[in-house]
């Protein structure tokens, strides 16, 4: 009779899995065709250990999508989207998401532009963003003409622009970050009428 894994074993497996995924992000962000032995070395595990978690390269790449969603959800929590005005919260959310450059670019590379996202397919991060925009309409900080879906599309396209601007313009990342967040806030803010 096989016993279930202990809590310590489960935690150890979770830590090892996360270390492998973090290493994959670092290695594959530099070279998408890097051998998995480089990922294993970066993670500090044997190649055989990596294969126990991800038998094939395709399994690892697929797991990066789930990992990106997990990191997005964690970033959404850190952004404290329920505090302050919705526009202030959106600014914090954009800052948190900006830090996810490597994993987002890897995980969402090649996603179809035509893949419509149904509400039932939305993760907690997506739903929090939609609720945030609706709250902004109510508190008057976000222009009511901006729909939640438009705000989401704008956020991700602006993040991509900010991420690539650092490399293209050869400017510090904080400069790209600041311009990205400023542009998003200006795009979403309700017009002031004096």
Residue pairs with C-beta under 8 A, 6 or more apart in sequence:
5 13
16 43
16 45
16 49
16 53
17 53
19 43
19 44
19 45
20 39
20 40
20 43
20 45
20 49
20 50
20 53
20 54
20 60
21 60
21 63
21 64
21 67
22 43
23 39
23 40
23 42
23 43
23 44
24 39
24 43
24 60
24 64
24 106
25 64
25 67
25 102
25 103
25 106
26 42
26 102
27 34
27 38
27 39
27 42
28 34
28 39
28 64
28 106
29 102
29 105
29 106
31 38
32 106
36 47
36 50
36 51
36 54
36 57
36 60
37 47
39 50
39 60
40 46
40 47
40 49
40 50
43 50
50 60
54 60
54 63
64 103
64 106
64 107
65 107
65 108
67 103
67 107
68 100
68 103
68 104
68 106
68 107
68 108
69 123
69 125
71 100
71 103
72 97
72 100
72 104
72 123
72 125
73 123
73 124
73 125
75 93
75 96
75 97
75 99
75 100
75 125
76 93
76 96
76 124
76 125
76 128
76 129
78 96
79 89
79 92
79 93
79 95
79 96
80 89
80 92
81 89
81 90
81 92
81 93
81 128
81 129
81 131
81 132
82 89
83 89
85 136
85 139
85 141
86 132
86 133
86 135
86 136
86 137
86 138
86 139
86 141
86 142
87 136
87 141
87 142
87 185
87 188
87 189
88 141
89 132
90 132
90 133
90 136
90 142
90 151
90 155
90 184
90 185
90 188
91 181
91 184
91 185
93 129
93 132
93 155
94 155
94 158
94 159
94 180
94 181
94 184
95 177
95 181
97 104
97 155
97 159
98 159
98 162
98 163
98 177
98 180
98 181
101 159
101 163
104 159
104 163
105 160
105 163
117 126
122 130
126 152
129 148
129 151
129 152
129 155
130 148
130 149
130 152
131 148
133 142
133 146
133 147
133 148
133 151
133 188
134 148
136 142
136 188
136 190
137 144
140 190
141 189
141 190
142 151
142 188
142 189
142 190
143 188
143 189
143 190
143 191
144 190
146 154
146 187
146 188
151 188
154 184
154 187
154 188
155 184
158 180
158 183
158 184
158 187
159 180
161 180
162 176
162 177
162 179
162 180
163 176
165 171
165 176
165 179
165 180
166 172
166 173
166 175
166 176
169 176
